[in-house]
Amino acid sequence: MIKVAIVEDNIRFQSALTSLLKSSDLFELCGVYSSAEEAMLGLPVNQPDIAVIDIKLPDMSGIALIKKVRQITTFTQYMICTLHQDNEYIFEALKAGASGYILKDASGEEIRTAVRDLFMGGSPMSPYIARKIINLFRPNEPQPNLYGLSEREQEVLKLMSSGLLYKEIADKLFISDNTVKNHIKSIYKKLHVQNKIEALNKFMSK
């Protein structure tokens, strides 16, 4: 069995992760912590194989936690599970010692697979995160600032322009339907438009 600890302050998501891991005979839950400070006391004692850690915690961040405990939890591997997609968070987490980085909009099966793959020697990452890292090794190319749209919002808009439905966009980007809808709301707001046609016309005219 794979011994897993969770460091997550959002009680709802913490409960979902707990249930997700307990539903499989492959995992043994050996610690659930709501803060980095709690985890600093518990992780060295329980020594899990994998610690699933959020970045934004009440006081000390998940990244700072990894930096502090990795030297005394020699056999523990760390996987970030977060909402944050910014380059700064990604690379700071990897430099701190995280070996995996997945987003919270991953499906339950994707999270279970990521924990298992990390245990087996892989470095699981959400596709969007992996793409950001790959782009680091490509020649720098100027990226147009399309009305302040994020990279993910630009991806969603380009897929919309191809005629894909929300569900198809969600499947293609490995995110939930609700996440797609939230991105589209943000796109409309940034472009100052009311609907898909207006958004695409403004986007294509840039």
C-alpha positions in Angstrom: 0.0 0.0 0.0 1.0 3.6 -0.6 1.0 5.7 2.5 -0.4 9.1 1.8 -0.7 12.3 3.8 -2.8 15.3 2.9 -2.0 19.0 3.8 -5.1 21.0 2.8 -6.9 23.8 4.6 -10.1 23.8 2.5 -12.3 21.4 4.5 -14.5 20.5 1.6 -11.6 19.6 -0.7 -9.7 18.0 2.2 -12.8 15.7 2.8 -13.0 14.9 -0.9 -9.4 13.9 -1.1 -9.7 11.8 2.0 -12.7 10.0 0.6 -11.0 9.6 -2.7 -8.0 7.9 -1.2 -9.9 5.7 1.3 -12.0 4.4 -1.6 -9.0 2.5 -3.0 -7.2 -0.4 -1.4 -4.0 0.9 -3.0 -3.7 3.8 -0.5 -3.3 4.1 3.3 -4.1 7.5 4.7 -1.6 8.3 7.4 -2.2 11.9 8.2 -4.6 14.8 7.3 -3.4 18.3 8.2 -5.1 21.7 7.9 -1.9 23.8 8.1 1.8 23.6 7.4 2.5 23.9 11.1 0.4 20.8 11.9 2.1 19.0 9.0 5.6 19.9 10.3 4.8 18.0 13.5 3.1 15.0 11.9 5.0 14.3 8.7 8.3 13.5 10.3 6.5 11.1 12.7 4.3 9.3 10.1 6.8 9.5 7.2 4.3 9.0 4.3 5.4 7.8 0.9 3.5 10.7 -0.7 2.4 14.0 0.8 -0.3 15.8 -1.2 0.1 19.5 -0.4 -1.8 22.7 -1.3 0.3 25.9 -1.8 -2.0 28.4 -0.1 -2.3 27.5 3.5 -3.3 29.7 6.5 0.2 30.9 7.5 3.2 29.1 6.2 2.8 28.1 2.5 3.0 24.5 1.2 6.2 25.4 -0.7 7.8 26.7 2.6 6.7 23.5 4.3 8.4 21.3 1.7 11.6 23.2 2.1 11.6 22.8 5.9 10.6 19.1 6.2 12.2 17.4 3.1 15.5 17.0 4.9 13.9 15.1 7.8 11.4 13.1 5.7 13.9 11.5 3.5 11.6 8.9 1.9 8.6 11.1 1.4 7.8 12.5 -2.0 5.8 15.7 -2.4 3.0 16.4 -4.8 1.4 19.9 -5.1 -2.4 19.9 -5.6 -3.5 23.5 -6.1 -5.6 26.0 -8.0 -2.5 28.1 -8.8 -1.1 28.0 -12.3 1.3 30.9 -12.3 4.9 30.2 -13.4 6.2 31.6 -10.1 4.3 29.0 -8.0 5.1 26.1 -10.3 8.9 26.7 -10.4 9.2 27.6 -6.8 7.4 24.4 -5.8 9.6 22.3 -8.0 12.8 24.0 -6.7 11.6 23.4 -3.2 11.4 19.7 -3.8 8.0 18.8 -5.2 8.1 16.0 -7.7 4.5 16.4 -9.0 2.2 19.3 -9.6 -1.5 18.9 -10.4 -4.4 21.2 -10.4 -7.5 20.9 -8.3 -9.8 20.7 -11.3 -8.3 17.3 -12.1 -10.7 14.4 -11.8 -10.6 12.0 -8.9 -9.1 9.2 -11.1 -6.5 11.6 -12.4 -5.5 12.5 -8.8 -5.3 8.8 -7.8 -3.2 8.0 -10.9 -0.9 10.9 -10.2 -0.2 9.7 -6.6 0.4 6.2 -7.9 2.7 7.4 -10.7 4.7 9.5 -8.3 5.2 6.5 -6.0 6.3 4.5 -9.1 9.0 7.0 -9.9 7.2 9.3 -12.3 6.7 13.1 -12.0 3.0 13.6 -12.6 1.8 17.0 -13.8 -1.5 18.4 -15.1 -1.2 18.8 -18.9 -1.4 22.6 -18.6 1.5 22.6 -16.1 3.7 20.3 -18.2 3.2 22.5 -21.2 4.3 25.6 -19.3 7.5 23.7 -18.3 8.2 22.5 -21.8 7.9 26.1 -23.1 10.8 27.1 -20.9 13.1 25.0 -23.1 11.9 26.7 -26.3 13.3 29.9 -27.8 11.7 32.9 -26.4 8.9 34.1 -28.6 6.9 37.3 -28.0 3.4 36.5 -26.7 0.8 39.1 -27.6 -1.2 40.4 -24.7 -4.7 39.9 -25.9 -6.7 42.3 -23.8 -5.1 40.8 -20.6 -6.3 37.3 -21.3 -4.4 34.6 -19.5 -2.8 31.8 -21.5 -5.6 29.4 -20.5 -8.3 31.9 -21.5 -6.6 32.3 -24.9 -6.6 28.5 -25.3 -10.4 28.4 -24.5 -11.1 31.2 -26.9 -9.2 29.5 -29.7 -11.1 26.3 -29.1 -14.4 28.2 -29.1 -13.4 29.6 -32.5 -13.0 26.1 -33.8 -16.7 25.5 -33.0 -16.1 23.2 -30.0 -18.8 23.0 -27.3 -18.1 23.6 -23.6 -17.9 19.9 -22.9 -15.5 19.3 -25.8 -13.3 22.1 -24.7 -13.3 20.7 -21.1 -12.3 17.3 -22.4 -9.6 18.7 -24.6 -8.0 20.8 -21.8 -8.6 18.1 -19.1 -10.7 20.5 -17.0 -14.3 20.5 -15.8 -17.2 22.0 -17.6 -17.6 24.6 -14.7 -14.0 25.7 -15.1 -14.6 26.3 -18.8 -17.7 28.3 -18.0 -15.7 30.4 -15.5 -13.0 31.1 -18.0 -15.6 32.2 -20.6 -17.2 34.6 -18.1 -13.8 36.1 -17.4 -13.1 36.3 -21.2 -16.4 38.2 -21.8 -15.6 40.6 -19.0 -12.0 41.3 -20.2 -13.2 41.8 -23.8 -16.2 43.8 -22.7 -18.6 41.7 -24.8 -21.9 39.9 -24.0 -21.7 36.7 -26.1 -19.6 34.2 -28.0 -20.0 35.9 -31.4 -18.9 39.3 -30.1 -16.0 37.6 -28.3 -14.8 35.8 -31.3 -15.1 38.8 -33.6 -13.0 40.9 -31.2 -10.5 38.1 -30.7 -10.1 37.5 -34.5 -9.6 41.1 -35.2 -6.7 41.5 -32.8 
